Amino acid sequence: MVTENGRYEIHVTVKAAKGECVATKEIVKIMLSKEEFENAINSLKDKLDETTQAMISEELIALMGAYNSLVDEKAEIEEEKAKLRGAIK
């Protein structure tokens, strides 16, 4: 998704079976690492012909950037939570 400011964002949506609850937070915890995500993107890209690769190249780069930002933000939040837990004890 692209915000009004032109920033790419990744939104996580989780679908659960009727009567079950799945925490989005738990899904985010098991996300791919930056390297795994980049490898998955490159693997898909390698399966495309050169014309298609060229057409979607910028979108893939933006998608990887957004994912990397999300992973970095998650790490920062985890670090801040750890600091706060230490301050409370």
SULHU-V34469 format. One record per backbone hydrogen bond with DSSP energy under -1.0 kcal/mol. NH is the residue of the N-H (numbers start at 1). CO is the residue of the C=O. If there is no record, write none. Layout:
NH,CO ; NH,CO
//
This chain:
3,7 ; 6,3 ; 9,1 ; 20,17 ; 27,23 ; 28,24 ; 29,25 ; 31,28 ; 37,33 ; 38,34 ; 39,35 ; 40,36 ; 41,37 ; 42,38 ; 43,39 ; 44,40 ; 45,41 ; 46,42 ; 48,45 ; 53,49 ; 54,50 ; 55,51 ; 56,52 ; 60,56 ; 61,57 ; 62,58 ; 63,59 ; 64,60 ; 65,61 ; 66,62 ; 67,63 ; 68,64 ; 69,65 ; 70,66 ; 71,67 ; 72,68 ; 73,69 ; 74,70 ; 75,71 ; 76,72 ; 77,73 ; 78,74 ; 79,75 ; 80,76 ; 81,77 ; 82,78 ; 83,79 ; 84,80 ; 85,81 ; 86,82 ; 87,83 ; 88,84 ; 89,85
//
